[in-house]
Each structure stands twice: as C-alpha cells, then as structure tokens.
Amino acid sequence: MKDVEKLFGTAVDEIDKTINHLNKVKDNLLASENQLRLANNKAEDLTINKLTKNSPSLKEQFKQLK
C-alpha cells in the first residue's frame, strides 16, 4: 500500500510541476503578445516625414538635386 501512496504522491507532484511550467509559459506568451502589440502600434505611427525629419544625408541629397 505504501508503494501506491508513493506513486500517487509522485504523480500529484508531477502534475503540480507541469501546471507551474504551463503557467510560466502562459505568462511569457501574454507578455510577448503585449510587446508585439506595442511594437505594432509604434510601427503604424511611423511616417516618411517622421523617419526623414532632420536627416543630414537627405538634406544633402536634396541640395545636390537643385
């Protein structure tokens, strides 16, 4: 009977470890989702004007075109 109790206890411990591991994976996925959302919002906010504003190399190129 002791063997059955030991196996049962071991099984419960393994289930607890698996649950903890899955919760950590879930938390990491949710954090990643949030980071991706923030990055996407920033990317959508970009414009050519914002990317090129005060660019010395672009100013020089436009100067050469004149």
N, C-alpha and C positions, 0 to 999 in steps of 0.2 A: 504494500500500500504506500510505503514511503516513496518508492520509485515513481508511482503515478502522481503523487503530490509534487515531487521534484520536477517531473516533466511538465505538469500543469503550471507550476510557478515559472519555469523557464519559458514556456510558451507565452504567458502573460507578460513577462519582462521583454521578450522579443517584440510583441505587439506594441508595447509602450515605446520601445526604441523606434519602431517603424513609424508610429504616429508622430513622435517628436521630429524625426527626419522629414516626414512629409510636410509637417507644419513649417519647418525651416525652408524647404523648397517652395512652398506656397508664399511665404513672406518674401523670399527673393524674387519670385515671379511678379508679385504685386509691386515691389519696389522698381523692378525693371520696367513694368508697364507704365508706372508714373514717370520714370525718367524718359521713356520714349515719347510719352505724351508731351512733356515739357519741351523736348528737343523738336518735336513736330510743330509745336506752337511757335517756337523761335524760327524755324525754317520757313514757315508760312508767312512770318512777319518780314522776311528779308525782301528787299527790292534792289534793283540795279543801282538806284541812287544811293541807298544806304551802303551798298558794297563798294561803291566807287568814290564816295564823297571824300574830298581832300586827298586823293591819291596822287602823289607826285609823279608817278610814271604815266598815269593817264593825262595829267595836265601837260606833261612834256610831249606826249604823242599828239594831243590836240594842237599844241603850239606848232609842232612840225607840219601838221596838215594845212595850216594857214599860209 
